[in-house]
Amino acid sequence: MLFKQVAGNNNIKEILIQQVQKNRVSHAQLFFGPEGSGCLAMALAFARYICCHQKQENDSCGACSSCIKFDKLVHPDFHMVFPVNSRNSASKITTCDELLTDWRSMLLNHPYFNLFDWLKSLGIENKQGNISAEEGTNIIRKLNLTTYEGGYKIMLIWLPECMHPTTANRLLKILEEPPEKTVFILVTESPEQLLSTIKSRVQAIRFRPLSQSEMSFFLQNELELSQEKSEGVAALSDGNLNLAIKLAQEDSFIKKDIADFLDWMRICYSLNIPKLLEWVNNMSELGRENQKNFISRTLQFLRQALLLNLKLPGLVNLSEEEKAQLIKFSPFVHAFNSDDMYEALDKAYYALERNAHAKMLFLNLSFKIGRLLNRRVNKQVA
Ligand SMILES: [Zn+2]
């Protein structure tokens, strides 16, 4: 991963390049930002740049012996730690070295995935990802090795919030008195879950969600998507490149359109069975990421409708036209059905992630949403 291959975040690239150029690489850094903002991709490009033997002004050379090792993520001075778990009780996995091959191929495919994607690729998406106490011993052992190429030793820790407390404590001590020429790069989506004692020892760099144009540029250049499809997918993905990459892999996608949402709400409310069956058929033919994204958007629209109903329009981030449409619909979402609707949609999202049968799921979900939309406001209780 070269800097030029990392989507957007040019200001952060500049900061990191300057650190190296000025020989002021800070020994412990925390890259944090929302899913799909590219923290992990940037960490890979940064590590490569630190180790490159023929650094260019703005990027690694891509051709030296260090870069060639980074092409396969097998540089001996670059260590990676990430959450793992066992596939079954027979083969117990406690440290990430045992899954390094899977991890490298996941990263080489693209480094914008989330924890769920990683665990799913291992077939253990129902388990937690952990960085074990044994891993702490491994980290210290690796840092005590002499460097292979005489330069920096880099320790990338993906999702440090998954660390066992023993490992976190051992890490604290090293962060306080780091071995010479050692760089820690911690990468997380949830800095609030990190111990404050760790946060106070690292230099934090915040990644923002990518802009539509940054995502569209990446999709055209790195995934060779057409301009039209790149822009369509970017518009749907709310700055999350992980989602954009998944949507790009599907044949067609639903537009980010309030009309689609309102159509479904009308069909559910009126319980028009022929229309409902047609809608369910169409929806079930879309890919899973589209279906999940549609549910996420429905949740957003319902939350916004509730805010409008509660006369809190200041919190709603919509165009005037969309707002006008949503205001008309808003009386149908109120304190007596909103929580149940959110719960039904959350459950459906969760089931889709676990490969539920889409047709049955959307049929049942539509009936449930229809019943809830027809639930009256209980004025006595109100
Ligand atoms: Zn190089």
Residues whose N, C-alpha, C, O or C-beta is under 5 A from the ligand:
A	BS01	ZN	C52 H53 Q54 S60 C61 G62 A63 C64 C67
